């Protein structure tokens, strides 16, 4: 440890005597010993010094001048005043002793036989010894961290680092998610710092941030650890955040939490950990890029129908993914953090996931185990983005296929792309293909282009009705909803069936299309639905009450000569 006032007082060769400051702390570190006979040496002080003087230019017996002198020294952060006797004063003047006691500045009396140089040497030697111990401890920590990193990976390195700094340590991925933490109780503490890590990653590497005075709850429910048990379950810890990586943007981040600022030895340990984790991160990034190239090749083979070749290339890396049902997810407008989040979730669950960017389309293709952690992470990301979109933030869109196997990837990919297109049209963040198949086709009509087409289909009939020459749109709606049954449709409208036949002939003449064509009937019905004119037979329903009426698509049965004609 560095020299303190207590260690200097106990130094037998110096023979120092404490004249004032008995009630003050004497374990304060002494940064240096400085000799000055100036009446005001404060402009030349940095704080933390032991000032040595014989008061050649200070009237130490004048209470006012002694008070002014001591008050300036105490305000400048001087840790103590060493007064040499036997030169100008045979003993330490009482006004100086009183002023030191008044301002809480320890006053050491230096005997005539002890030169100031001896005190300076003692302080310098103690500082050098402390620095040597710190460097030696730093090298020892570096060897231990390297050994643990090689043997146990990042988890072992974090455990060793937490032990070295007497605190906790955590590693984050590029998205700010916690990858590993030590001790185990620090996982939740580290997770609360994710927003700080995310802000730090926007700065150019290397970047560091210090978060001091953070209240840390006891994550373990037991005593021990910085700020989490020794003070009744709560306390404050000081956290340092460091980005990792050699590129412009950080690939990960390291958090180190301690109860007090780091000492020299602890600082060596942290710097060693940063270097080792950066090396590991860069190596992992190279391996990750190689894995991505393999993943892209596997996906290309699967989409080309070469399932067997894809399985051979996948090997142990992605082979497990192809052995069970999986889903294809296509993400449009993805954020940089999404691939890392998916891969981190899969890694925690011990499951493979294939993530392939489609750079030209600006999309991301994901093959994830059905019901697995990566697919759950997609849903969680989508839910969070949905909330952000409701607040007006731009959000990507997710299209999810039905469960598939290696031989049906091409079909699943099309399903995901179709679901993605529906998500974009509906303004949704995530749409599953299964929901489209299980639901109605009518919500798909909620599209500006579809509505414009529908308006064009019905415009001539509406123009006709606007002149008061008949109600062709309502008649068409009733007739289609009754599947071409004249009596039932005429009854719904309250007109004679011959009147309805006349109106349908006018519809054909105006549109130039035959209502005998089921495709024409289908298009007109969908046009009525898309424009809000397809729900009803005059009474607000689409199910008739006349003889032979049935529920179903109007294009599926009946014509102008159908039942009842």
ABEGO torsion letter per residue (X at the ends): XBBBAAAAAABAAAGBBBABGAABBAABBBABBBBBABABAAAABAEGBBBBBAGAABBAABAAAAAAAAAAAAAAGBABBBBBBGAABABBBAAAAAAAAAAGBBBBBBBAABBAAAAAAAAAAAAAAAAAAAAAAAAAAAAAAAAAAAAAEAAAAAAAAAAAAGBBBBBBBAAGBBABBOBAAAAAAAAAAAAAAAAAAABBOBBBBBBBGBBBBBAAGBBEEBGAAAAGGBBBBBBBBBBBEABABBABBBBBBBABBBBAAAAAAAAAAAAAAAAAAAAAAAAAAAAAAAAAAAAAAAAAGBAAAAAAAAEAAAAAAAABBBBBBBBBGBBAAAAAAAAAAAAAAGBBBBBBBBAAAGBBBBBBBBGBAAAAAAAAAAAAAAAAAAAGBBBBBBBBBBBBBAAAAAAAAAAAAAAAAAAAAAGBABBBAAAAAABBAAAAABBAAAAAAAAAAAAAAAAAAAAGAEBAAAAAAAAAAAGGBAAAAAAAAGBBAAAAAAAAAAAAAAAGBBAABAAAAAAAAAAAAAAGAABEAGAGBABBABBGBBBEBAAABEBAABBGX
